[in-house]
Amino acid sequence: MADIIDITSFRSPAAPEEERRQALLAQLAQVKEEIARLDLEEPEDMESEAYEVWGDRREALEDQADDLMDQLDELDS
């Protein structure tokens, strides 16, 4: 029988920038999923403390998504 050659050893490693881009995209997708999940839990009473806590959490996630998109833009420039 012939020996099996692992062709993965011939692949060139991914560029660090591409690895970073993929990590940022994965983080962004996760944050967007969290925002969508949080939107399903939006309290009805906009005057309640629960709504304020919910809004603060959503705003923090939106800020995190914006930061990740800024980092992706920096990689592209």
PQR file with spaces between the fields and no chain letter, atoms N, CA, C, O and H, PARSE charges and radii, in Angstrom:
ATOM       1  N    MET     1       0.819   -1.182    0.000 -0.4000 1.5000
ATOM       2  CA   MET     1       0.000    0.000    0.000 -0.0000 2.0000
ATOM       3  C    MET     1       0.863    1.247    0.000  0.5500 1.7000
ATOM       4  O    MET     1       1.968    1.257    0.543 -0.5500 1.4000
ATOM       5  N    ALA     2       0.352    2.278   -0.606 -0.4000 1.5000
ATOM       6  CA   ALA     2       1.079    3.544   -0.674 -0.0000 2.0000
ATOM       7  C    ALA     2       0.868    4.321    0.619  0.5500 1.7000
ATOM       8  O    ALA     2      -0.163    4.206    1.283 -0.5500 1.4000
ATOM       9  H    ALA     2      -0.545    2.270   -1.047  0.4000 1.0000
ATOM      10  N    ASP     3       1.875    5.113    0.950 -0.4000 1.5000
ATOM      11  CA   ASP     3       1.747    5.986    2.123 -0.0000 2.0000
ATOM      12  C    ASP     3       0.787    7.124    1.807  0.5500 1.7000
ATOM      13  O    ASP     3       0.727    7.616    0.680 -0.5500 1.4000
ATOM      14  H    ASP     3       2.712    5.207    0.411  0.4000 1.0000
ATOM      15  N    ILE     4       0.048    7.525    2.814 -0.4000 1.5000
ATOM      16  CA   ILE     4      -0.866    8.666    2.663 -0.0000 2.0000
ATOM      17  C    ILE     4      -0.115    9.923    3.060  0.5500 1.7000
ATOM      18  O    ILE     4       0.492    9.989    4.129 -0.5500 1.4000
ATOM      19  H    ILE     4       0.096    7.125    3.729  0.4000 1.0000
ATOM      20  N    ILE     5      -0.163   10.916    2.189 -0.4000 1.5000
ATOM      21  CA   ILE     5       0.533   12.175    2.433 -0.0000 2.0000
ATOM      22  C    ILE     5      -0.475   13.200    2.917  0.5500 1.7000
ATOM      23  O    ILE     5      -1.524   13.394    2.303 -0.5500 1.4000
ATOM      24  H    ILE     5      -0.656   10.862    1.320  0.4000 1.0000
ATOM      25  N    ASP     6      -0.153   13.846    4.009 -0.4000 1.5000
ATOM      26  CA   ASP     6      -1.018   14.895    4.561 -0.0000 2.0000
ATOM      27  C    ASP     6      -0.765   16.179    3.790  0.5500 1.7000
ATOM      28  O    ASP     6       0.269   16.823    3.966 -0.5500 1.4000
ATOM      29  H    ASP     6       0.699   13.688    4.508  0.4000 1.0000
ATOM      30  N    ILE     7      -1.721   16.553    2.925 -0.4000 1.5000
ATOM      31  CA   ILE     7      -1.517   17.737    2.090 -0.0000 2.0000
ATOM      32  C    ILE     7      -1.632   19.035    2.868  0.5500 1.7000
ATOM      33  O    ILE     7      -1.240   20.089    2.369 -0.5500 1.4000
ATOM      34  H    ILE     7      -2.561   16.029    2.783  0.4000 1.0000
ATOM      35  N    THR     8      -2.161   18.977    4.075 -0.4000 1.5000
ATOM      36  CA   THR     8      -2.275   20.214    4.846 -0.0000 2.0000
ATOM      37  C    THR     8      -0.911   20.774    5.191  0.5500 1.7000
ATOM      38  O    THR     8      -0.784   21.971    5.450 -0.5500 1.4000
ATOM      39  H    THR     8      -2.480   18.121    4.480  0.4000 1.0000
ATOM      40  N    SER     9       0.105   19.939    5.198 -0.4000 1.5000
ATOM      41  CA   SER     9       1.441   20.439    5.503 -0.0000 2.0000
ATOM      42  C    SER     9       2.001   21.300    4.377  0.5500 1.7000
ATOM      43  O    SER     9       2.989   22.007    4.571 -0.5500 1.4000
ATOM      44  H    SER     9       0.002   18.967    4.988  0.4000 1.0000
ATOM      45  N    PHE    10       1.376   21.245    3.199 -0.4000 1.5000
ATOM      46  CA   PHE    10       1.830   22.044    2.061 -0.0000 2.0000
ATOM      47  C    PHE    10       1.124   23.390    1.961  0.5500 1.7000
ATOM      48  O    PHE    10       1.532   24.246    1.176 -0.5500 1.4000
ATOM      49  H    PHE    10       0.573   20.671    3.041  0.4000 1.0000
ATOM      50  N    ARG    11       0.086   23.583    2.734 -0.4000 1.5000
ATOM      51  CA   ARG    11      -0.641   24.850    2.704 -0.0000 2.0000
ATOM      52  C    ARG    11       0.174   25.940    3.381  0.5500 1.7000
ATOM      53  O    ARG    11       0.866   25.703    4.370 -0.5500 1.4000
ATOM      54  H    ARG    11      -0.246   22.888    3.372  0.4000 1.0000
ATOM      55  N    SER    12       0.075   27.127    2.830 -0.4000 1.5000
ATOM      56  CA   SER    12       0.759   28.243    3.472 -0.0000 2.0000
ATOM      57  C    SER    12      -0.090   28.723    4.639  0.5500 1.7000
ATOM      58  O    SER    12      -1.318   28.716    4.561 -0.5500 1.4000
ATOM      59  H    SER    12      -0.488   27.320    2.026  0.4000 1.0000
ATOM      60  N    PRO    13       0.552   29.134    5.707 -0.5600 1.5000
ATOM      61  CA   PRO    13      -0.230   29.609    6.855  0.2800 2.0000
ATOM      62  C    PRO    13      -0.990   30.887    6.501  0.5500 1.7000
ATOM      63  O    PRO    13      -0.543   31.683    5.674 -0.5500 1.4000
ATOM      64  N    ALA    14      -2.130   31.066    7.131 -0.4000 1.5000
ATOM      65  CA   ALA    14      -2.926   32.272    6.889 -0.0000 2.0000
ATOM      66  C    ALA    14      -2.175   33.486    7.416  0.5500 1.7000
ATOM      67  O    ALA    14      -1.460   33.413    8.415 -0.5500 1.4000
ATOM      68  H    ALA    14      -2.493   30.420    7.803  0.4000 1.0000
ATOM      69  N    ALA    15      -2.351   34.583    6.732 -0.4000 1.5000
ATOM      70  CA   ALA    15      -1.730   35.830    7.165 -0.0000 2.0000
ATOM      71  C    ALA    15      -2.326   36.247    8.501  0.5500 1.7000
ATOM      72  O    ALA    15      -3.517   36.048    8.737 -0.5500 1.4000
ATOM      73  H    ALA    15      -2.931   34.642    5.920  0.4000 1.0000
ATOM      74  N    PRO    16      -1.507   36.823    9.376 -0.5600 1.5000
ATOM      75  CA   PRO    16      -2.034   37.262   10.679  0.2800 2.0000
ATOM      76  C    PRO    16      -3.211   38.220   10.544  0.5500 1.7000
ATOM      77  O    PRO    16      -4.129   38.190   11.365 -0.5500 1.4000
ATOM      78  N    GLU    17      -3.197   39.068    9.521 -0.4000 1.5000
ATOM      79  CA   GLU    17      -4.300   40.004    9.324 -0.0000 2.0000
ATOM      80  C    GLU    17      -5.598   39.260    9.026  0.5500 1.7000
ATOM      81  O    GLU    17      -6.666   39.639    9.506 -0.5500 1.4000
ATOM      82  H    GLU    17      -2.451   39.093    8.855  0.4000 1.0000
ATOM      83  N    GLU    18      -5.492   38.197    8.229 -0.4000 1.5000
ATOM      84  CA   GLU    18      -6.692   37.426    7.887 -0.0000 2.0000
ATOM      85  C    GLU    18      -7.213   36.669    9.106  0.5500 1.7000
ATOM      86  O    GLU    18      -8.424   36.559    9.298 -0.5500 1.4000
ATOM      87  H    GLU    18      -4.624   37.890    7.840  0.4000 1.0000
ATOM      88  N    GLU    19      -6.320   36.156    9.913 -0.4000 1.5000
ATOM      89  CA   GLU    19      -6.740   35.487   11.142 -0.0000 2.0000
ATOM      90  C    GLU    19      -7.436   36.482   12.070  0.5500 1.7000
ATOM      91  O    GLU    19      -8.457   36.165   12.681 -0.5500 1.4000
ATOM      92  H    GLU    19      -5.336   36.245    9.757  0.4000 1.0000
ATOM      93  N    ARG    20      -6.881   37.671   12.168 -0.4000 1.5000
ATOM      94  CA   ARG    20      -7.489   38.715   13.003 -0.0000 2.0000
ATOM      95  C    ARG    20      -8.862   39.098   12.469  0.5500 1.7000
ATOM      96  O    ARG    20      -9.810   39.265   13.237 -0.5500 1.4000
ATOM      97  H    ARG    20      -6.051   37.928   11.672  0.4000 1.0000
ATOM      98  N    ARG    21      -8.966   39.239   11.138 -0.4000 1.5000
ATOM      99  CA   ARG    21     -10.240   39.588   10.506 -0.0000 2.0000
ATOM     100  C    ARG    21     -11.292   38.519   10.818  0.5500 1.7000
ATOM     101  O    ARG    21     -12.429   38.845   11.162 -0.5500 1.4000
ATOM     102  H    ARG    21      -8.196   39.104   10.514  0.4000 1.0000
ATOM     103  N    GLN    22     -10.919   37.265   10.701 -0.4000 1.5000
ATOM     104  CA   GLN    22     -11.863   36.182   10.973 -0.0000 2.0000
ATOM     105  C    GLN    22     -12.296   36.179   12.438  0.5500 1.7000
ATOM     106  O    GLN    22     -13.463   35.931   12.740 -0.5500 1.4000
ATOM     107  H    GLN    22      -9.996   37.000   10.422  0.4000 1.0000
ATOM     108  N    ALA    23     -11.371   36.449   13.337 -0.4000 1.5000
ATOM     109  CA   ALA    23     -11.707   36.513   14.762 -0.0000 2.0000
ATOM     110  C    ALA    23     -12.657   37.674   15.043  0.5500 1.7000
ATOM     111  O    ALA    23     -13.616   37.530   15.801 -0.5500 1.4000
ATOM     112  H    ALA    23     -10.422   36.650   13.092  0.4000 1.0000
ATOM     113  N    LEU    24     -12.387   38.824   14.430 -0.4000 1.5000
ATOM     114  CA   LEU    24     -13.257   39.987   14.619 -0.0000 2.0000
ATOM     115  C    LEU    24     -14.655   39.730   14.050  0.5500 1.7000
ATOM     116  O    LEU    24     -15.655   40.111   14.660 -0.5500 1.4000
ATOM     117  H    LEU    24     -11.608   38.941   13.814  0.4000 1.0000
ATOM     118  N    LEU    25     -14.722   39.089   12.892 -0.4000 1.5000
ATOM     119  CA   LEU    25     -16.018   38.775   12.288 -0.0000 2.0000
ATOM     120  C    LEU    25     -16.809   37.806   13.164  0.5500 1.7000
ATOM     121  O    LEU    25     -18.027   37.934   13.296 -0.5500 1.4000
ATOM     122  H    LEU    25     -13.910   38.780   12.397  0.4000 1.0000
ATOM     123  N    ALA    26     -16.119   36.845   13.756 -0.4000 1.5000
ATOM     124  CA   ALA    26     -16.787   35.896   14.645 -0.0000 2.0000
ATOM     125  C    ALA    26     -17.314   36.609   15.890  0.5500 1.7000
ATOM     126  O    ALA    26     -18.428   36.342   16.340 -0.5500 1.4000
ATOM     127  H    ALA    26     -15.130   36.741   13.648  0.4000 1.0000
ATOM     128  N    GLN    27     -16.515   37.508   16.437 -0.4000 1.5000
ATOM     129  CA   GLN    27     -16.956   38.273   17.608 -0.0000 2.0000
ATOM     130  C    GLN    27     -18.147   39.156   17.252  0.5500 1.7000
ATOM     131  O    GLN    27     -19.102   39.254   18.023 -0.5500 1.4000
ATOM     132  H    GLN    27     -15.609   37.725   16.072  0.4000 1.0000
ATOM     133  N    LEU    28     -18.093   39.795   16.093 -0.4000 1.5000
ATOM     134  CA   LEU    28     -19.184   40.666   15.654 -0.0000 2.0000
ATOM     135  C    LEU    28     -20.474   39.867   15.487  0.5500 1.7000
ATOM     136  O    LEU    28     -21.544   40.319   15.893 -0.5500 1.4000
ATOM     137  H    LEU    28     -17.317   39.715   15.467  0.4000 1.0000
ATOM     138  N    ALA    29     -20.374   38.694   14.897 -0.4000 1.5000
ATOM     139  CA   ALA    29     -21.563   37.852   14.725 -0.0000 2.0000
ATOM     140  C    ALA    29     -22.150   37.476   16.083  0.5500 1.7000
ATOM     141  O    ALA    29     -23.369   37.463   16.256 -0.5500 1.4000
ATOM     142  H    ALA    29     -19.505   38.327   14.567  0.4000 1.0000
ATOM     143  N    GLN    30     -21.285   37.174   17.035 -0.4000 1.5000
ATOM     144  CA   GLN    30     -21.756   36.810   18.369 -0.0000 2.0000
ATOM     145  C    GLN    30     -22.465   37.993   19.040  0.5500 1.7000
ATOM     146  O    GLN    30     -23.515   37.819   19.659 -0.5500 1.4000
ATOM     147  H    GLN    30     -20.295   37.185   16.894  0.4000 1.0000
ATOM     148  N    VAL    31     -21.894   39.185   18.917 -0.4000 1.5000
ATOM     149  CA   VAL    31     -22.504   40.375   19.515 -0.0000 2.0000
ATOM     150  C    VAL    31     -23.852   40.657   18.863  0.5500 1.7000
ATOM     151  O    VAL    31     -24.812   40.998   19.554 -0.5500 1.4000
ATOM     152  H    VAL    31     -21.041   39.326   18.414  0.4000 1.0000
ATOM     153  N    LYS    32     -23.935   40.520   17.555 -0.4000 1.5000
ATOM     154  CA   LYS    32     -25.210   40.749   16.862 -0.0000 2.0000
ATOM     155  C    LYS    32     -26.264   39.734   17.298  0.5500 1.7000
ATOM     156  O    LYS    32     -27.441   40.072   17.420 -0.5500 1.4000
ATOM     157  H    LYS    32     -23.155   40.243   16.994  0.4000 1.0000
ATOM     158  N    GLU    33     -25.847   38.499   17.532 -0.4000 1.5000
ATOM     159  CA   GLU    33     -26.776   37.486   18.038 -0.0000 2.0000
ATOM     160  C    GLU    33     -27.274   37.864   19.434  0.5500 1.7000
ATOM     161  O    GLU    33     -28.453   37.699   19.744 -0.5500 1.4000
ATOM     162  H    GLU    33     -24.891   38.224   17.433  0.4000 1.0000
ATOM     163  N    GLU    34     -26.371   38.370   20.267 -0.4000 1.5000
ATOM     164  CA   GLU    34     -26.761   38.790   21.611 -0.0000 2.0000
ATOM     165  C    GLU    34     -27.759   39.954   21.550  0.5500 1.7000
ATOM     166  O    GLU    34     -28.714   39.996   22.326 -0.5500 1.4000
ATOM     167  H    GLU    34     -25.413   38.505   20.015  0.4000 1.0000
ATOM     168  N    ILE    35     -27.534   40.895   20.627 -0.4000 1.5000
ATOM     169  CA   ILE    35     -28.459   42.016   20.463 -0.0000 2.0000
ATOM     170  C    ILE    35     -29.827   41.492   20.044  0.5500 1.7000
ATOM     171  O    ILE    35     -30.848   41.914   20.587 -0.5500 1.4000
ATOM     172  H    ILE    35     -26.758   40.861   19.997  0.4000 1.0000
ATOM     173  N    ALA    36     -29.853   40.581   19.087 -0.4000 1.5000
ATOM     174  CA   ALA    36     -31.123   40.026   18.618 -0.0000 2.0000
ATOM     175  C    ALA    36     -31.847   39.288   19.747  0.5500 1.7000
ATOM     176  O    ALA    36     -33.064   39.404   19.893 -0.5500 1.4000
ATOM     177  H    ALA    36     -29.024   40.238   18.646  0.4000 1.0000
ATOM     178  N    ARG    37     -31.104   38.546   20.525 -0.4000 1.5000
ATOM     179  CA   ARG    37     -31.695   37.815   21.654 -0.0000 2.0000
ATOM     180  C    ARG    37     -32.234   38.799   22.698  0.5500 1.7000
ATOM     181  O    ARG    37     -33.312   38.605   23.258 -0.5500 1.4000
ATOM     182  H    ARG    37     -30.116   38.452   20.406  0.4000 1.0000
ATOM     183  N    LEU    38     -31.466   39.848   22.943 -0.4000 1.5000
ATOM     184  CA   LEU    38     -31.882   40.861   23.902 -0.0000 2.0000
ATOM     185  C    LEU    38     -33.139   41.584   23.429  0.5500 1.7000
ATOM     186  O    LEU    38     -34.011   41.910   24.235 -0.5500 1.4000
ATOM     187  H    LEU    38     -30.589   40.006   22.488  0.4000 1.0000
ATOM     188  N    ASP    39     -33.232   41.832   22.136 -0.4000 1.5000
ATOM     189  CA   ASP    39     -34.414   42.501   21.584 -0.0000 2.0000
ATOM     190  C    ASP    39     -35.690   41.716   21.857  0.5500 1.7000
ATOM     191  O    ASP    39     -36.761   42.305   22.005 -0.5500 1.4000
ATOM     192  H    ASP    39     -32.524   41.566   21.481  0.4000 1.0000
ATOM     193  N    LEU    40     -35.584   40.405   21.924 -0.4000 1.5000
ATOM     194  CA   LEU    40     -36.749   39.573   22.214 -0.0000 2.0000
ATOM     195  C    LEU    40     -37.207   39.713   23.665  0.5500 1.7000
ATOM     196  O    LEU    40     -38.340   39.377   24.007 -0.5500 1.4000
ATOM     197  H    LEU    40     -34.714   39.927   21.804  0.4000 1.0000
ATOM     198  N    GLU    41     -36.312   40.211   24.503 -0.4000 1.5000
ATOM     199  CA   GLU    41     -36.603   40.346   25.930 -0.0000 2.0000
ATOM     200  C    GLU    41     -36.923   41.790   26.329  0.5500 1.7000
ATOM     201  O    GLU    41     -36.953   42.116   27.515 -0.5500 1.4000
ATOM     202  H    GLU    41     -35.391   40.484   24.225  0.4000 1.0000
ATOM     203  N    GLU    42     -37.160   42.644   25.345 -0.4000 1.5000
ATOM     204  CA   GLU    42     -37.408   44.060   25.640 -0.0000 2.0000
ATOM     205  C    GLU    42     -38.622   44.236   26.550  0.5500 1.7000
ATOM     206  O    GLU    42     -39.718   43.786   26.215 -0.5500 1.4000
ATOM     207  H    GLU    42     -37.136   42.379   24.381  0.4000 1.0000
ATOM     208  N    PRO    43     -38.435   44.883   27.689 -0.5600 1.5000
ATOM     209  CA   PRO    43     -39.573   45.122   28.589  0.2800 2.0000
ATOM     210  C    PRO    43     -40.587   46.059   27.929  0.5500 1.7000
ATOM     211  O    PRO    43     -40.220   46.956   27.170 -0.5500 1.4000
ATOM     212  N    GLU    44     -41.852   45.837   28.229 -0.4000 1.5000
ATOM     213  CA   GLU    44     -42.905   46.650   27.628 -0.0000 2.0000
ATOM     214  C    GLU    44     -42.975   48.048   28.224  0.5500 1.7000
ATOM     215  O    GLU    44     -43.235   49.015   27.508 -0.5500 1.4000
ATOM     216  H    GLU    44     -42.150   45.109   28.846  0.4000 1.0000
ATOM     217  N    ASP    45     -42.748   48.161   29.517 -0.4000 1.5000
ATOM     218  CA   ASP    45     -42.870   49.444   30.204 -0.0000 2.0000
ATOM     219  C    ASP    45     -41.583   50.239   30.045  0.5500 1.7000
ATOM     220  O    ASP    45     -40.579   49.959   30.700 -0.5500 1.4000
ATOM     221  H    ASP    45     -42.538   47.375   30.099  0.4000 1.0000
ATOM     222  N    MET    46     -41.628   51.231   29.168 -0.4000 1.5000
ATOM     223  CA   MET    46     -40.439   52.035   28.894 -0.0000 2.0000
ATOM     224  C    MET    46     -40.037   52.919   30.077  0.5500 1.7000
ATOM     225  O    MET    46     -38.943   53.483   30.080 -0.5500 1.4000
ATOM     226  H    MET    46     -42.444   51.458   28.635  0.4000 1.0000
ATOM     227  N    GLU    47     -40.890   53.041   31.060 -0.4000 1.5000
ATOM     228  CA   GLU    47     -40.608   53.864   32.231 -0.0000 2.0000
ATOM     229  C    GLU    47     -40.048   53.039   33.395  0.5500 1.7000
ATOM     230  O    GLU    47     -39.731   53.592   34.449 -0.5500 1.4000
ATOM     231  H    GLU    47     -41.779   52.582   31.058  0.4000 1.0000
ATOM     232  N    SER    48     -39.927   51.744   33.215 -0.4000 1.5000
ATOM     233  CA   SER    48     -39.501   50.873   34.312 -0.0000 2.0000
ATOM     234  C    SER    48     -37.978   50.824   34.438  0.5500 1.7000
ATOM     235  O    SER    48     -37.241   51.156   33.509 -0.5500 1.4000
ATOM     236  H    SER    48     -40.184   51.294   32.359  0.4000 1.0000
ATOM     237  N    GLU    49     -37.540   50.401   35.618 -0.4000 1.5000
ATOM     238  CA   GLU    49     -36.104   50.215   35.846 -0.0000 2.0000
ATOM     239  C    GLU    49     -35.579   49.069   34.988  0.5500 1.7000
ATOM     240  O    GLU    49     -34.441   49.105   34.519 -0.5500 1.4000
ATOM     241  H    GLU    49     -38.139   50.132   36.373  0.4000 1.0000
ATOM     242  N    ALA    50     -36.411   48.056   34.787 -0.4000 1.5000
ATOM     243  CA   ALA    50     -36.013   46.921   33.947 -0.0000 2.0000
ATOM     244  C    ALA    50     -35.701   47.389   32.526  0.5500 1.7000
ATOM     245  O    ALA    50     -34.768   46.897   31.892 -0.5500 1.4000
ATOM     246  H    ALA    50     -37.335   48.026   35.169  0.4000 1.0000
ATOM     247  N    TYR    51     -36.494   48.345   32.033 -0.4000 1.5000
ATOM     248  CA   TYR    51     -36.252   48.866   30.686 -0.0000 2.0000
ATOM     249  C    TYR    51     -34.937   49.644   30.646  0.5500 1.7000
ATOM     250  O    TYR    51     -34.199   49.572   29.663 -0.5500 1.4000
ATOM     251  H    TYR    51     -37.253   48.744   32.548  0.4000 1.0000
ATOM     252  N    GLU    52     -34.655   50.368   31.687 -0.4000 1.5000
ATOM     253  CA   GLU    52     -33.401   51.122   31.743 -0.0000 2.0000
ATOM     254  C    GLU    52     -32.198   50.178   31.740  0.5500 1.7000
ATOM     255  O    GLU    52     -31.220   50.413   31.031 -0.5500 1.4000
ATOM     256  H    GLU    52     -35.254   50.427   32.485  0.4000 1.0000
ATOM     257  N    VAL    53     -32.275   49.125   32.525 -0.4000 1.5000
ATOM     258  CA   VAL    53     -31.203   48.126   32.562 -0.0000 2.0000
ATOM     259  C    VAL    53     -31.063   47.467   31.195  0.5500 1.7000
ATOM     260  O    VAL    53     -29.955   47.281   30.693 -0.5500 1.4000
ATOM     261  H    VAL    53     -33.070   48.934   33.102  0.4000 1.0000
ATOM     262  N    TRP    54     -32.204   47.117   30.599 -0.4000 1.5000
ATOM     263  CA   TRP    54     -32.201   46.507   29.270 -0.0000 2.0000
ATOM     264  C    TRP    54     -31.558   47.462   28.247  0.5500 1.7000
ATOM     265  O    TRP    54     -30.727   47.049   27.438 -0.5500 1.4000
ATOM     266  H    TRP    54     -33.104   47.268   31.006  0.4000 1.0000
ATOM     267  N    GLY    55     -31.953   48.733   28.297 -0.4000 1.5000
ATOM     268  CA   GLY    55     -31.417   49.716   27.357 -0.0000 2.0000
ATOM     269  C    GLY    55     -29.917   49.917   27.519  0.5500 1.7000
ATOM     270  O    GLY    55     -29.190   50.055   26.534 -0.5500 1.4000
ATOM     271  H    GLY    55     -32.629   49.068   28.954  0.4000 1.0000
ATOM     272  N    ASP    56     -29.455   49.933   28.776 -0.4000 1.5000
ATOM     273  CA   ASP    56     -28.022   50.080   29.025 -0.0000 2.0000
ATOM     274  C    ASP    56     -27.248   48.890   28.458  0.5500 1.7000
ATOM     275  O    ASP    56     -26.180   49.055   27.867 -0.5500 1.4000
ATOM     276  H    ASP    56     -30.045   49.822   29.576  0.4000 1.0000
ATOM     277  N    ARG    57     -27.798   47.692   28.644 -0.4000 1.5000
ATOM     278  CA   ARG    57     -27.143   46.478   28.126 -0.0000 2.0000
ATOM     279  C    ARG    57     -27.106   46.509   26.603  0.5500 1.7000
ATOM     280  O    ARG    57     -26.092   46.172   25.991 -0.5500 1.4000
ATOM     281  H    ARG    57     -28.665   47.558   29.124  0.4000 1.0000
ATOM     282  N    ARG    58     -28.221   46.915   25.996 -0.4000 1.5000
ATOM     283  CA   ARG    58     -28.272   46.962   24.527 -0.0000 2.0000
ATOM     284  C    ARG    58     -27.304   48.010   23.988  0.5500 1.7000
ATOM     285  O    ARG    58     -26.622   47.776   22.990 -0.5500 1.4000
ATOM     286  H    ARG    58     -29.045   47.188   26.493  0.4000 1.0000
ATOM     287  N    GLU    59     -27.245   49.138   24.635 -0.4000 1.5000
ATOM     288  CA   GLU    59     -26.318   50.192   24.211 -0.0000 2.0000
ATOM     289  C    GLU    59     -24.865   49.725   24.313  0.5500 1.7000
ATOM     290  O    GLU    59     -24.049   50.016   23.439 -0.5500 1.4000
ATOM     291  H    GLU    59     -27.799   49.328   25.445  0.4000 1.0000
ATOM     292  N    ALA    60     -24.556   49.010   25.372 -0.4000 1.5000
ATOM     293  CA   ALA    60     -23.195   48.489   25.536 -0.0000 2.0000
ATOM     294  C    ALA    60     -22.859   47.506   24.416  0.5500 1.7000
ATOM     295  O    ALA    60     -21.745   47.513   23.893 -0.5500 1.4000
ATOM     296  H    ALA    60     -25.219   48.774   26.082  0.4000 1.0000
ATOM     297  N    LEU    61     -23.815   46.668   24.052 -0.4000 1.5000
ATOM     298  CA   LEU    61     -23.584   45.717   22.958 -0.0000 2.0000
ATOM     299  C    LEU    61     -23.434   46.442   21.627  0.5500 1.7000
ATOM     300  O    LEU    61     -22.602   46.059   20.805 -0.5500 1.4000
ATOM     301  H    LEU    61     -24.720   46.662   24.477  0.4000 1.0000
ATOM     302  N    GLU    62     -24.230   47.484   21.407 -0.4000 1.5000
ATOM     303  CA   GLU    62     -24.098   48.267   20.173 -0.0000 2.0000
ATOM     304  C    GLU    62     -22.738   48.952   20.108  0.5500 1.7000
ATOM     305  O    GLU    62     -22.123   49.015   19.043 -0.5500 1.4000
ATOM     306  H    GLU    62     -24.906   47.795   22.075  0.4000 1.0000
ATOM     307  N    ASP    63     -22.269   49.462   21.237 -0.4000 1.5000
ATOM     308  CA   ASP    63     -20.939   50.076   21.282 -0.0000 2.0000
ATOM     309  C    ASP    63     -19.855   49.044   20.965  0.5500 1.7000
ATOM     310  O    ASP    63     -18.891   49.332   20.256 -0.5500 1.4000
ATOM     311  H    ASP    63     -22.768   49.411   22.102  0.4000 1.0000
ATOM     312  N    GLN    64     -20.032   47.849   21.500 -0.4000 1.5000
ATOM     313  CA   GLN    64     -19.064   46.785   21.237 -0.0000 2.0000
ATOM     314  C    GLN    64     -19.065   46.425   19.753  0.5500 1.7000
ATOM     315  O    GLN    64     -18.004   46.222   19.163 -0.5500 1.4000
ATOM     316  H    GLN    64     -20.815   47.615   22.076  0.4000 1.0000
ATOM     317  N    ALA    65     -20.246   46.345   19.150 -0.4000 1.5000
ATOM     318  CA   ALA    65     -20.338   46.050   17.717 -0.0000 2.0000
ATOM     319  C    ALA    65     -19.676   47.162   16.897  0.5500 1.7000
ATOM     320  O    ALA    65     -18.967   46.881   15.931 -0.5500 1.4000
ATOM     321  H    ALA    65     -21.108   46.510   19.630  0.4000 1.0000
ATOM     322  N    ASP    66     -19.903   48.408   17.276 -0.4000 1.5000
ATOM     323  CA   ASP    66     -19.270   49.534   16.578 -0.0000 2.0000
ATOM     324  C    ASP    66     -17.746   49.457   16.682  0.5500 1.7000
ATOM     325  O    ASP    66     -17.044   49.696   15.700 -0.5500 1.4000
ATOM     326  H    ASP    66     -20.479   48.636   18.061  0.4000 1.0000
ATOM     327  N    ASP    67     -17.239   49.128   17.859 -0.4000 1.5000
ATOM     328  CA   ASP    67     -15.790   48.997   18.045 -0.0000 2.0000
ATOM     329  C    ASP    67     -15.216   47.899   17.156  0.5500 1.7000
ATOM     330  O    ASP    67     -14.160   48.072   16.548 -0.5500 1.4000
ATOM     331  H    ASP    67     -17.809   48.933   18.657  0.4000 1.0000
ATOM     332  N    LEU    68     -15.915   46.774   17.084 -0.4000 1.5000
ATOM     333  CA   LEU    68     -15.449   45.670   16.238 -0.0000 2.0000
ATOM     334  C    LEU    68     -15.462   46.069   14.770  0.5500 1.7000
ATOM     335  O    LEU    68     -14.536   45.734   14.031 -0.5500 1.4000
ATOM     336  H    LEU    68     -16.773   46.633   17.578  0.4000 1.0000
ATOM     337  N    MET    69     -16.503   46.784   14.337 -0.4000 1.5000
ATOM     338  CA   MET    69     -16.554   47.236   12.946 -0.0000 2.0000
ATOM     339  C    MET    69     -15.439   48.241   12.657  0.5500 1.7000
ATOM     340  O    MET    69     -14.864   48.227   11.568 -0.5500 1.4000
ATOM     341  H    MET    69     -17.254   47.057   14.937  0.4000 1.0000
ATOM     342  N    ASP    70     -15.129   49.106   13.613 -0.4000 1.5000
ATOM     343  CA   ASP    70     -14.020   50.046   13.438 -0.0000 2.0000
ATOM     344  C    ASP    70     -12.694   49.297   13.273  0.5500 1.7000
ATOM     345  O    ASP    70     -11.865   49.656   12.437 -0.5500 1.4000
ATOM     346  H    ASP    70     -15.595   49.117   14.497  0.4000 1.0000
ATOM     347  N    GLN    71     -12.511   48.257   14.079 -0.4000 1.5000
ATOM     348  CA   GLN    71     -11.282   47.463   13.967 -0.0000 2.0000
ATOM     349  C    GLN    71     -11.208   46.769   12.599  0.5500 1.7000
ATOM     350  O    GLN    71     -10.131   46.676   12.011 -0.5500 1.4000
ATOM     351  H    GLN    71     -13.185   47.965   14.759  0.4000 1.0000
ATOM     352  N    LEU    72     -12.339   46.287   12.099 -0.4000 1.5000
ATOM     353  CA   LEU    72     -12.358   45.685   10.774 -0.0000 2.0000
ATOM     354  C    LEU    72     -12.025   46.717    9.706  0.5500 1.7000
ATOM     355  O    LEU    72     -11.293   46.419    8.762 -0.5500 1.4000
ATOM     356  H    LEU    72     -13.214   46.362   12.577  0.4000 1.0000
ATOM     357  N    ASP    73     -12.555   47.925    9.845 -0.4000 1.5000
ATOM     358  CA   ASP    73     -12.254   49.000    8.888 -0.0000 2.0000
ATOM     359  C    ASP    73     -10.760   49.332    8.909  0.5500 1.7000
ATOM     360  O    ASP    73     -10.167   49.581    7.859 -0.5500 1.4000
ATOM     361  H    ASP    73     -13.150   48.167   10.612  0.4000 1.0000
ATOM     362  N    GLU    74     -10.157   49.336   10.085 -0.4000 1.5000
ATOM     363  CA   GLU    74      -8.723   49.608   10.175 -0.0000 2.0000
ATOM     364  C    GLU    74      -7.896   48.556    9.453  0.5500 1.7000
ATOM     365  O    GLU    74      -6.869   48.875    8.854 -0.5500 1.4000
ATOM     366  H    GLU    74     -10.638   49.133   10.937  0.4000 1.0000
ATOM     367  N    LEU    75      -8.336   47.302    9.508 -0.4000 1.5000
ATOM     368  CA   LEU    75      -7.625   46.249    8.798 -0.0000 2.0000
ATOM     369  C    LEU    75      -7.717   46.425    7.287  0.5500 1.7000
ATOM     370  O    LEU    75      -6.797   46.063    6.553 -0.5500 1.4000
ATOM     371  H    LEU    75      -9.170   47.042    9.995  0.4000 1.0000
ATOM     372  N    ASP    76      -8.832   46.981    6.830 -0.4000 1.5000
ATOM     373  CA   ASP    76      -9.038   47.157    5.395 -0.0000 2.0000
ATOM     374  C    ASP    76      -8.295   48.357    4.830  0.5500 1.7000
ATOM     375  O    ASP    76      -8.117   48.466    3.617 -0.5500 1.4000
ATOM     376  H    ASP    76      -9.580   47.275    7.426  0.4000 1.0000
ATOM     377  N    SER    77      -7.860   49.262    5.708 -0.4000 1.5000
ATOM     378  CA   SER    77      -7.189   50.463    5.182 -0.0000 2.0000
ATOM     379  C    SER    77      -5.694   50.342    5.217  0.5500 1.7000
ATOM     380  O    SER    77      -4.991   51.267    4.810 -0.5500 1.4000
ATOM     381  H    SER    77      -8.005   49.174    6.693  0.4000 1.0000
